[in-house]
Amino acid sequence: MNVGIRPSSPTPGGRLAGIARTAWRAEVGIWQSLYRWVFRRPRVPVGASAFAYHSPVLTILIVFISLSALEIPIIDLIVHPWPWVRIPLLVLGIWGVTWMVGLLLSYLTRPHAVGPAGIRARVGADIDVDLPWEAVASVERSRDVTEKAPKIRREAHGRTLALRMQNETNVLVVLEHPVATRLRGEVVDVDAVRLWADDVDGFLAAVRTHIP
């Protein structure tokens, strides 16, 4: 039975500060992703191969972006006689669409990477896990579908970080020793990482060029 790791409960002030830091990092990450897309600067290490992971959420994001963009002129038409309502709603609507576009672009500009230095496992601008080859014990195909589970949980190979897309992962990276990574502003040690790769065969083939 898998048991989630529960950190000690922070104080109310600590929780508020944590939420503020998370929101700020998310906002900065969105605008950085827009910049990287405009100037064609994906975050891929030199010599590494990039692997997308956004296909499970692509349709949902496109639908939300389209509906949100459609709402802007409709709401603007409804509240047009009241500028004090119209202008804030217009700004909020444009910001919302921009934010969702930036979220999609964060997946596109920050793919997983397999290269000479190791594996970089990512979820947009939120999570970036550096797994050097000397810390990697094995990489295998391993499909896991889990709803409402913590990002880190106990499994047979230790503390496992799951980078799920629509509750799914299809690659398991087991580590030789714990690797520290930053998760929501806190540094945590993990013994394995689960992730989703759209091209799992290509991902594993790239791994085999660096480890037997």
Secondary structure, 3 states (H helix, E strand, C coil): CCCECCCCCCCHHHHHHHHHHHHHHHHHHHHHHHHHHHCCCCCCCCCCEEECCCHHHHHHHHHHHHHHHHHHHHHHHHCCCCHHHHHHHHHHHHHHHHHHHHHHHHHHHCCEEEECCEEEEEECCCEEEEEEHHHEEEEEEEEEECCCCCCEEEECCEEEEEECECCEEEEEEEEEEEEEEEECCEEEEEEEEEECCCCHHHHHHHHHCCCC
